[in-house]
Amino acid sequence: MRYVCSNCHTPLDAEPTDEHKVCPRCKAEAGIEPVKDKPPMAMQLFGIVLLVAAVATVGGSLLGLTG
């Protein structure tokens, strides 16, 4: 399983059953987190809201310039 050090962002491979995970670069024992495949749903929805706001802003500006 892939892990990443939250201190120096170094990726490392370890078994989930290993209790003692240590970063090979900075030797940190705390902050070794599993790599997530996709962002959380809240961040995805926030991105969609920002996209809609940007499209509405550009569309409104274009309508204001032509009208």
MARBA-210006 format. One record per residue: residue number from 1; residue in one letter; x, y, z of N, C-alpha, C in turn. Coordinates in pm, 1 decimal. Layout:
<pt><pos>NUM</pos><code>a</code><n_c1>X</n_c1><n_c2>Y</n_c2><n_c3>Z</n_c3><ca_c1>X</ca_c1><ca_c2>Y</ca_c2><ca_c3>Z</ca_c3><c_c1>X</c_c1><c_c2>Y</c_c2><c_c3>Z</c_c3></pt>
...
END
This chain:
<pt><pos>1</pos><code>m</code><n_c1>85.0</n_c1><n_c2>-117.3</n_c2><n_c3>0.0</n_c3><ca_c1>0.0</ca_c1><ca_c2>0.0</ca_c2><ca_c3>0.0</ca_c3><c_c1>89.6</c_c1><c_c2>123.6</c_c2><c_c3>0.0</c_c3></pt>
<pt><pos>2</pos><code>r</code><n_c1>45.5</n_c1><n_c2>226.2</n_c2><n_c3>-71.5</n_c3><ca_c1>122.4</ca_c1><ca_c2>350.5</ca_c2><ca_c3>-81.5</ca_c3><c_c1>90.4</c_c1><c_c2>441.9</c_c2><c_c3>37.1</c_c3></pt>
<pt><pos>3</pos><code>y</code><n_c1>194.8</n_c1><n_c2>499.5</n_c2><n_c3>91.8</n_c3><ca_c1>183.4</ca_c1><ca_c2>597.7</ca_c2><ca_c3>198.8</ca_c3><c_c1>265.7</c_c1><c_c2>719.5</c_c2><c_c3>159.6</c_c3></pt>
<pt><pos>4</pos><code>v</code><n_c1>237.9</n_c1><n_c2>832.3</n_c2><n_c3>225.7</n_c3><ca_c1>315.6</ca_c1><ca_c2>954.2</ca_c2><ca_c3>202.4</ca_c3><c_c1>343.3</c_c1><c_c2>1018.2</c_c2><c_c3>338.7</c_c3></pt>
<pt><pos>5</pos><code>c</code><n_c1>462.4</n_c1><n_c2>1073.1</n_c2><n_c3>351.7</n_c3><ca_c1>500.3</ca_c1><ca_c2>1142.8</ca_c2><ca_c3>473.7</ca_c3><c_c1>440.5</c_c1><c_c2>1283.5</c_c2><c_c3>468.9</c_c3></pt>
<pt><pos>6</pos><code>s</code><n_c1>366.6</n_c1><n_c2>1320.8</n_c2><n_c3>572.5</n_c3><ca_c1>305.0</ca_c1><ca_c2>1454.0</ca_c2><ca_c3>572.8</ca_c3><c_c1>406.9</c_c1><c_c2>1562.3</c_c2><c_c3>606.0</c_c3></pt>
<pt><pos>7</pos><code>n</code><n_c1>524.9</n_c1><n_c2>1524.2</n_c2><n_c3>649.6</n_c3><ca_c1>628.6</ca_c1><ca_c2>1621.8</ca_c2><ca_c3>682.5</ca_c3><c_c1>707.2</c_c1><c_c2>1663.6</c_c2><c_c3>558.6</c_c3></pt>
<pt><pos>8</pos><code>c</code><n_c1>758.9</n_c1><n_c2>1564.3</n_c2><n_c3>482.0</n_c3><ca_c1>843.5</ca_c1><ca_c2>1597.2</ca_c2><ca_c3>366.9</ca_c3><c_c1>782.9</c_c1><c_c2>1551.3</c_c2><c_c3>234.0</c_c3></pt>
<pt><pos>9</pos><code>h</code><n_c1>664.3</n_c1><n_c2>1493.0</n_c2><n_c3>236.6</n_c3><ca_c1>588.4</ca_c1><ca_c2>1450.5</ca_c2><ca_c3>117.8</ca_c3><c_c1>660.2</c_c1><c_c2>1341.6</c_c2><c_c3>37.6</c_c3></pt>
<pt><pos>10</pos><code>t</code><n_c1>738.5</n_c1><n_c2>1258.9</n_c2><n_c3>103.9</n_c3><ca_c1>806.9</ca_c1><ca_c2>1148.7</ca_c2><ca_c3>38.4</ca_c3><c_c1>713.8</c_c1><c_c2>1028.5</c_c2><c_c3>31.7</c_c3></pt>
<pt><pos>11</pos><code>p</code><n_c1>693.8</n_c1><n_c2>970.2</n_c2><n_c3>-87.1</n_c3><ca_c1>610.0</ca_c1><ca_c2>849.4</ca_c2><ca_c3>-95.4</ca_c3><c_c1>688.1</c_c1><c_c2>727.6</c_c2><c_c3>-47.6</c_c3></pt>
<pt><pos>12</pos><code>l</code><n_c1>617.0</n_c1><n_c2>632.3</n_c2><n_c3>11.5</n_c3><ca_c1>679.5</ca_c1><ca_c2>508.3</ca_c2><ca_c3>54.2</ca_c3><c_c1>578.9</c_c1><c_c2>395.0</c_c2><c_c3>44.3</c_c3></pt>
<pt><pos>13</pos><code>d</code><n_c1>630.4</n_c1><n_c2>274.5</n_c2><n_c3>29.7</n_c3><ca_c1>547.5</ca_c1><ca_c2>155.1</ca_c2><ca_c3>24.8</ca_c3><c_c1>562.4</c_c1><c_c2>79.5</c_c2><c_c3>156.0</c_c3></pt>
<pt><pos>14</pos><code>a</code><n_c1>450.0</n_c1><n_c2>35.0</n_c2><n_c3>211.5</n_c3><ca_c1>452.2</ca_c1><ca_c2>-42.9</ca_c2><ca_c3>334.7</ca_c3><c_c1>327.4</c_c1><c_c2>-129.3</c_c2><c_c3>339.4</c_c3></pt>
<pt><pos>15</pos><code>e</code><n_c1>334.1</n_c1><n_c2>-232.2</n_c2><n_c3>416.1</n_c3><ca_c1>218.3</ca_c1><ca_c2>-317.9</ca_c2><ca_c3>436.5</ca_c3><c_c1>126.0</c_c1><c_c2>-253.0</c_c2><c_c3>539.4</c_c3></pt>
<pt><pos>16</pos><code>p</code><n_c1>-5.8</n_c1><n_c2>-267.8</n_c2><n_c3>522.3</n_c3><ca_c1>-98.3</ca_c1><ca_c2>-208.9</ca_c2><ca_c3>620.6</ca_c3><c_c1>-82.4</c_c1><c_c2>-268.2</c_c2><c_c3>760.4</c_c3></pt>
<pt><pos>17</pos><code>t</code><n_c1>-26.9</n_c1><n_c2>-389.9</n_c2><n_c3>769.2</n_c3><ca_c1>-11.3</ca_c1><ca_c2>-453.2</ca_c2><ca_c3>900.4</ca_c3><c_c1>114.3</c_c1><c_c2>-406.4</c_c2><c_c3>972.8</c_c3></pt>
<pt><pos>18</pos><code>d</code><n_c1>205.0</n_c1><n_c2>-336.7</n_c2><n_c3>904.6</n_c3><ca_c1>325.9</ca_c1><ca_c2>-285.1</ca_c2><ca_c3>970.1</ca_c3><c_c1>287.0</c_c1><c_c2>-177.7</c_c2><c_c3>1070.7</c_c3></pt>
<pt><pos>19</pos><code>e</code><n_c1>324.4</n_c1><n_c2>-199.5</n_c2><n_c3>1197.2</n_c3><ca_c1>289.1</ca_c1><ca_c2>-102.4</ca_c2><ca_c3>1300.6</ca_c3><c_c1>388.6</c_c1><c_c2>13.0</c_c2><c_c3>1306.7</c_c3></pt>
<pt><pos>20</pos><code>h</code><n_c1>513.0</n_c1><n_c2>-11.7</n_c2><n_c3>1266.7</n_c3><ca_c1>616.9</ca_c1><ca_c2>89.9</ca_c2><ca_c3>1279.3</ca_c3><c_c1>657.3</c_c1><c_c2>136.7</c_c2><c_c3>1139.0</c_c3></pt>
<pt><pos>21</pos><code>k</code><n_c1>592.0</n_c1><n_c2>242.3</n_c2><n_c3>1092.2</n_c3><ca_c1>625.1</ca_c1><ca_c2>300.1</ca_c2><ca_c3>961.9</ca_c3><c_c1>713.4</c_c1><c_c2>422.2</c_c2><c_c3>984.9</c_c3></pt>
<pt><pos>22</pos><code>v</code><n_c1>824.9</n_c1><n_c2>429.3</n_c2><n_c3>912.8</n_c3><ca_c1>919.7</ca_c1><ca_c2>539.5</ca_c2><ca_c3>927.0</ca_c3><c_c1>950.6</c_c1><c_c2>594.1</c_c2><c_c3>788.2</c_c3></pt>
<pt><pos>23</pos><code>c</code><n_c1>951.2</n_c1><n_c2>725.8</n_c2><n_c3>775.5</n_c3><ca_c1>985.7</ca_c1><ca_c2>789.6</ca_c2><ca_c3>648.7</ca_c3><c_c1>1133.0</c_c1><c_c2>764.2</c_c2><c_c3>618.3</c_c3></pt>
<pt><pos>24</pos><code>p</code><n_c1>1165.2</n_c1><n_c2>718.3</n_c2><n_c3>497.3</n_c3><ca_c1>1305.3</ca_c1><ca_c2>692.4</ca_c2><ca_c3>465.1</ca_c3><c_c1>1389.7</c_c1><c_c2>819.2</c_c2><c_c3>449.7</c_c3></pt>
<pt><pos>25</pos><code>r</code><n_c1>1325.6</n_c1><n_c2>932.3</n_c2><n_c3>428.8</n_c3><ca_c1>1400.8</ca_c1><ca_c2>1056.5</ca_c2><ca_c3>405.7</ca_c3><c_c1>1424.2</c_c1><c_c2>1134.9</c_c2><c_c3>534.4</c_c3></pt>
<pt><pos>26</pos><code>c</code><n_c1>1314.6</n_c1><n_c2>1166.2</n_c2><n_c3>606.5</n_c3><ca_c1>1328.3</ca_c1><ca_c2>1251.7</ca_c2><ca_c3>724.9</ca_c3><c_c1>1318.6</c_c1><c_c2>1173.8</c_c2><c_c3>855.9</c_c3></pt>
<pt><pos>27</pos><code>k</code><n_c1>1297.5</n_c1><n_c2>1043.3</n_c2><n_c3>846.8</n_c3><ca_c1>1289.9</ca_c1><ca_c2>953.2</ca_c2><ca_c3>963.0</ca_c3><c_c1>1175.3</c_c1><c_c2>985.4</c_c2><c_c3>1057.4</c_c3></pt>
<pt><pos>28</pos><code>a</code><n_c1>1070.6</n_c1><n_c2>1051.3</n_c2><n_c3>1007.5</n_c3><ca_c1>953.9</ca_c1><ca_c2>1081.9</ca_c2><ca_c3>1089.7</ca_c3><c_c1>873.1</c_c1><c_c2>955.0</c_c2><c_c3>1111.1</c_c3></pt>
<pt><pos>29</pos><code>e</code><n_c1>823.6</n_c1><n_c2>936.8</n_c2><n_c3>1232.5</n_c3><ca_c1>739.7</ca_c1><ca_c2>821.9</ca_c2><ca_c3>1263.8</ca_c3><c_c1>592.2</c_c1><c_c2>860.3</c_c2><c_c3>1265.9</c_c3></pt>
<pt><pos>30</pos><code>a</code><n_c1>563.2</n_c1><n_c2>985.3</n_c2><n_c3>1293.4</n_c3><ca_c1>425.7</ca_c1><ca_c2>1033.9</ca_c2><ca_c3>1296.3</ca_c3><c_c1>396.5</c_c1><c_c2>1105.1</c_c2><c_c3>1164.6</c_c3></pt>
<pt><pos>31</pos><code>g</code><n_c1>273.6</n_c1><n_c2>1099.4</n_c2><n_c3>1120.6</n_c3><ca_c1>234.9</ca_c1><ca_c2>1169.4</ca_c2><ca_c3>999.4</ca_c3><c_c1>250.2</c_c1><c_c2>1087.8</c_c2><c_c3>873.1</c_c3></pt>
<pt><pos>32</pos><code>i</code><n_c1>261.7</n_c1><n_c2>956.2</n_c2><n_c3>884.1</n_c3><ca_c1>264.7</ca_c1><ca_c2>869.0</ca_c2><ca_c3>767.2</ca_c3><c_c1>119.2</c_c1><c_c2>836.7</c_c2><c_c3>733.5</c_c3></pt>
<pt><pos>33</pos><code>e</code><n_c1>72.2</n_c1><n_c2>887.5</n_c2><n_c3>619.5</n_c3><ca_c1>-69.5</ca_c1><ca_c2>876.3</ca_c2><ca_c3>584.4</ca_c3><c_c1>-86.9</c_c1><c_c2>796.4</c_c2><c_c3>455.7</c_c3></pt>
<pt><pos>34</pos><code>p</code><n_c1>-195.4</n_c1><n_c2>718.8</n_c2><n_c3>446.7</n_c3><ca_c1>-220.9</ca_c1><ca_c2>646.1</ca_c2><ca_c3>322.3</ca_c3><c_c1>-256.8</c_c1><c_c2>741.8</c_c2><c_c3>209.2</c_c3></pt>
<pt><pos>35</pos><code>v</code><n_c1>-216.5</n_c1><n_c2>708.2</n_c2><n_c3>87.6</n_c3><ca_c1>-246.4</ca_c1><ca_c2>789.7</ca_c2><ca_c3>-29.8</ca_c3><c_c1>-390.3</c_c1><c_c2>763.7</c_c2><c_c3>-70.9</c_c3></pt>
<pt><pos>36</pos><code>k</code><n_c1>-464.4</n_c1><n_c2>871.3</n_c2><n_c3>-90.8</n_c3><ca_c1>-603.8</ca_c1><ca_c2>858.9</ca_c2><ca_c3>-132.5</ca_c3><c_c1>-612.8</c_c1><c_c2>871.0</c_c2><c_c3>-283.5</c_c3></pt>
<pt><pos>37</pos><code>d</code><n_c1>-702.6</n_c1><n_c2>793.5</n_c2><n_c3>-343.3</n_c3><ca_c1>-716.2</ca_c1><ca_c2>792.5</ca_c2><ca_c3>-488.6</ca_c3><c_c1>-788.3</c_c1><c_c2>915.0</c_c2><c_c3>-542.0</c_c3></pt>
<pt><pos>38</pos><code>k</code><n_c1>-887.3</n_c1><n_c2>963.6</n_c2><n_c3>-471.7</n_c3><ca_c1>-963.1</ca_c1><ca_c2>1079.5</ca_c2><ca_c3>-519.8</ca_c3><c_c1>-991.4</c_c1><c_c2>1172.5</c_c2><c_c3>-402.5</c_c3></pt>
<pt><pos>39</pos><code>p</code><n_c1>-1016.0</n_c1><n_c2>1300.2</n_c2><n_c3>-431.6</n_c3><ca_c1>-1043.6</ca_c1><ca_c2>1395.0</ca_c2><ca_c3>-323.1</ca_c3><c_c1>-1178.4</c_c1><c_c2>1366.9</c_c2><c_c3>-258.1</c_c3></pt>
<pt><pos>40</pos><code>p</code><n_c1>-1198.5</n_c1><n_c2>1413.3</n_c2><n_c3>-136.1</n_c3><ca_c1>-1326.4</ca_c1><ca_c2>1393.1</ca_c2><ca_c3>-67.7</ca_c3><c_c1>-1441.7</c_c1><c_c2>1460.0</c_c2><c_c3>-144.0</c_c3></pt>
<pt><pos>41</pos><code>m</code><n_c1>-1561.1</n_c1><n_c2>1410.7</n_c2><n_c3>-120.2</n_c3><ca_c1>-1679.8</ca_c1><ca_c2>1460.6</ca_c2><ca_c3>-190.1</ca_c3><c_c1>-1700.4</c_c1><c_c2>1610.6</c_c2><c_c3>-166.6</c_c3></pt>
<pt><pos>42</pos><code>a</code><n_c1>-1672.6</n_c1><n_c2>1659.4</n_c2><n_c3>-47.2</n_c3><ca_c1>-1690.9</ca_c1><ca_c2>1802.2</ca_c2><ca_c3>-18.7</ca_c3><c_c1>-1601.2</c_c1><c_c2>1888.1</c_c2><c_c3>-107.9</c_c3></pt>
<pt><pos>43</pos><code>m</code><n_c1>-1479.2</n_c1><n_c2>1844.1</n_c2><n_c3>-130.5</n_c3><ca_c1>-1388.1</ca_c1><ca_c2>1921.0</ca_c2><ca_c3>-217.4</ca_c3><c_c1>-1434.1</c_c1><c_c2>1914.6</c_c2><c_c3>-362.6</c_c3></pt>
<pt><pos>44</pos><code>q</code><n_c1>-1489.0</n_c1><n_c2>1800.8</n_c2><n_c3>-405.6</n_c3><ca_c1>-1540.8</ca_c1><ca_c2>1790.2</ca_c2><ca_c3>-542.1</ca_c3><c_c1>-1659.0</c_c1><c_c2>1884.9</c_c2><c_c3>-561.0</c_c3></pt>
<pt><pos>45</pos><code>l</code><n_c1>-1750.2</n_c1><n_c2>1889.7</n_c2><n_c3>-463.7</n_c3><ca_c1>-1866.0</ca_c1><ca_c2>1978.6</ca_c2><ca_c3>-474.3</ca_c3><c_c1>-1823.1</c_c1><c_c2>2125.3</c_c2><c_c3>-471.4</c_c3></pt>
<pt><pos>46</pos><code>f</code><n_c1>-1722.8</n_c1><n_c2>2157.7</n_c2><n_c3>-390.9</n_c3><ca_c1>-1673.2</ca_c1><ca_c2>2294.7</ca_c2><ca_c3>-386.5</ca_c3><c_c1>-1613.8</c_c1><c_c2>2334.7</c_c2><c_c3>-521.0</c_c3></pt>
<pt><pos>47</pos><code>g</code><n_c1>-1543.1</n_c1><n_c2>2244.2</n_c2><n_c3>-586.1</n_c3><ca_c1>-1489.3</ca_c1><ca_c2>2270.8</ca_c2><ca_c3>-719.3</ca_c3><c_c1>-1599.2</c_c1><c_c2>2296.0</c_c2><c_c3>-820.4</c_c3></pt>
<pt><pos>48</pos><code>i</code><n_c1>-1707.9</n_c1><n_c2>2220.1</n_c2><n_c3>-811.5</n_c3><ca_c1>-1821.1</ca_c1><ca_c2>2238.7</ca_c2><ca_c3>-902.8</ca_c3><c_c1>-1884.8</c_c1><c_c2>2375.9</c_c2><c_c3>-878.9</c_c3></pt>
<pt><pos>49</pos><code>v</code><n_c1>-1899.2</n_c1><n_c2>2414.6</n_c2><n_c3>-752.1</n_c3><ca_c1>-1957.6</ca_c1><ca_c2>2545.9</ca_c2><ca_c3>-719.1</ca_c3><c_c1>-1869.1</c_c1><c_c2>2658.0</c_c2><c_c3>-774.6</c_c3></pt>
<pt><pos>50</pos><code>l</code><n_c1>-1738.0</n_c1><n_c2>2644.5</n_c2><n_c3>-760.9</n_c3><ca_c1>-1647.6</ca_c1><ca_c2>2746.4</ca_c2><ca_c3>-815.4</ca_c3><c_c1>-1656.8</c_c1><c_c2>2753.7</c_c2><c_c3>-967.1</c_c3></pt>
<pt><pos>51</pos><code>l</code><n_c1>-1668.6</n_c1><n_c2>2638.8</n_c2><n_c3>-1032.5</n_c3><ca_c1>-1680.8</ca_c1><ca_c2>2636.5</ca_c2><ca_c3>-1177.6</ca_c3><c_c1>-1809.0</c_c1><c_c2>2706.1</c_c2><c_c3>-1222.6</c_c3></pt>
<pt><pos>52</pos><code>v</code><n_c1>-1919.6</n_c1><n_c2>2678.0</n_c2><n_c3>-1155.8</n_c3><ca_c1>-2047.1</ca_c1><ca_c2>2741.5</ca_c2><ca_c3>-1190.5</ca_c3><c_c1>-2039.1</c_c1><c_c2>2892.7</c_c2><c_c3>-1167.7</c_c3></pt>
<pt><pos>53</pos><code>a</code><n_c1>-1976.0</n_c1><n_c2>2934.5</n_c2><n_c3>-1058.7</n_c3><ca_c1>-1962.5</ca_c1><ca_c2>3077.8</ca_c2><ca_c3>-1031.6</ca_c3><c_c1>-1876.0</c_c1><c_c2>3146.0</c_c2><c_c3>-1138.1</c_c3></pt>
<pt><pos>54</pos><code>a</code><n_c1>-1770.4</n_c1><n_c2>3080.6</n_c2><n_c3>-1181.3</n_c3><ca_c1>-1683.9</ca_c1><ca_c2>3138.4</ca_c2><ca_c3>-1284.0</ca_c3><c_c1>-1756.6</c_c1><c_c2>3150.7</c_c2><c_c3>-1417.0</c_c3></pt>
<pt><pos>55</pos><code>v</code><n_c1>-1832.7</n_c1><n_c2>3046.6</n_c2><n_c3>-1454.1</n_c3><ca_c1>-1907.8</ca_c1><ca_c2>3050.7</ca_c2><ca_c3>-1579.6</ca_c3><c_c1>-2014.8</c_c1><c_c2>3159.8</c_c2><c_c3>-1573.6</c_c3></pt>
<pt><pos>56</pos><code>a</code><n_c1>-2082.7</n_c1><n_c2>3173.2</n_c2><n_c3>-1458.6</n_c3><ca_c1>-2185.0</ca_c1><ca_c2>3276.7</ca_c2><ca_c3>-1444.9</ca_c3><c_c1>-2122.4</c_c1><c_c2>3416.6</c_c2><c_c3>-1451.8</c_c3></pt>
<pt><pos>57</pos><code>t</code><n_c1>-2005.9</n_c1><n_c2>3434.0</n_c2><n_c3>-1394.8</n_c3><ca_c1>-1937.9</ca_c1><ca_c2>3563.7</ca_c2><ca_c3>-1398.1</ca_c3><c_c1>-1896.7</c_c1><c_c2>3601.5</c_c2><c_c3>-1540.7</c_c3></pt>
<pt><pos>58</pos><code>v</code><n_c1>-1837.8</n_c1><n_c2>3507.3</n_c2><n_c3>-1611.3</n_c3><ca_c1>-1795.0</ca_c1><ca_c2>3534.5</ca_c2><ca_c3>-1749.2</ca_c3><c_c1>-1917.4</c_c1><c_c2>3558.4</c_c2><c_c3>-1837.9</c_c3></pt>
<pt><pos>59</pos><code>g</code><n_c1>-2019.8</n_c1><n_c2>3473.5</n_c2><n_c3>-1821.5</n_c3><ca_c1>-2141.5</ca_c1><ca_c2>3489.6</ca_c2><ca_c3>-1901.6</ca_c3><c_c1>-2210.7</c_c1><c_c2>3622.2</c_c2><c_c3>-1875.5</c_c3></pt>
<pt><pos>60</pos><code>g</code><n_c1>-2217.2</n_c1><n_c2>3660.7</n_c2><n_c3>-1748.4</n_c3><ca_c1>-2279.5</ca_c1><ca_c2>3789.2</ca_c2><ca_c3>-1712.8</ca_c3><c_c1>-2199.6</c_c1><c_c2>3906.6</c_c2><c_c3>-1766.6</c_c3></pt>
<pt><pos>61</pos><code>s</code><n_c1>-2068.9</n_c1><n_c2>3895.5</n_c2><n_c3>-1763.7</n_c3><ca_c1>-1985.1</ca_c1><ca_c2>4003.2</ca_c2><ca_c3>-1818.1</ca_c3><c_c1>-2003.4</c_c1><c_c2>4018.4</c_c2><c_c3>-1968.5</c_c3></pt>
<pt><pos>62</pos><code>l</code><n_c1>-2009.6</n_c1><n_c2>3906.3</n_c2><n_c3>-2037.9</n_c3><ca_c1>-2030.0</ca_c1><ca_c2>3911.6</ca_c2><ca_c3>-2183.3</ca_c3><c_c1>-2167.6</c_c1><c_c2>3967.4</c_c2><c_c3>-2218.0</c_c3></pt>
<pt><pos>63</pos><code>l</code><n_c1>-2269.9</n_c1><n_c2>3929.5</n_c2><n_c3>-2142.5</n_c3><ca_c1>-2403.7</ca_c1><ca_c2>3983.1</ca_c2><ca_c3>-2167.5</ca_c3><c_c1>-2408.5</c_c1><c_c2>4132.5</c_c2><c_c3>-2137.7</c_c3></pt>
<pt><pos>64</pos><code>g</code><n_c1>-2336.5</n_c1><n_c2>4176.4</n_c2><n_c3>-2034.4</n_c3><ca_c1>-2333.2</ca_c1><ca_c2>4317.6</ca_c2><ca_c3>-2000.0</ca_c3><c_c1>-2261.2</c_c1><c_c2>4400.6</c_c2><c_c3>-2104.6</c_c3></pt>
<pt><pos>65</pos><code>l</code><n_c1>-2159.6</n_c1><n_c2>4344.8</n_c2><n_c3>-2167.7</n_c3><ca_c1>-2084.2</ca_c1><ca_c2>4417.3</ca_c2><ca_c3>-2269.9</ca_c3><c_c1>-2161.7</c_c1><c_c2>4427.1</c_c2><c_c3>-2400.5</c_c3></pt>
<pt><pos>66</pos><code>t</code><n_c1>-2238.9</n_c1><n_c2>4325.2</n_c2><n_c3>-2434.3</n_c3><ca_c1>-2309.0</ca_c1><ca_c2>4325.3</ca_c2><ca_c3>-2561.7</ca_c3><c_c1>-2446.6</c_c1><c_c2>4390.5</c_c2><c_c3>-2552.9</c_c3></pt>
<pt><pos>67</pos><code>g</code><n_c1>-2498.4</n_c1><n_c2>4405.7</n_c2><n_c3>-2432.9</n_c3><ca_c1>-2634.6</ca_c1><ca_c2>4457.1</ca_c2><ca_c3>-2419.4</ca_c3><c_c1>-2639.8</c_c1><c_c2>4596.1</c_c2><c_c3>-2384.0</c_c3></pt>
END
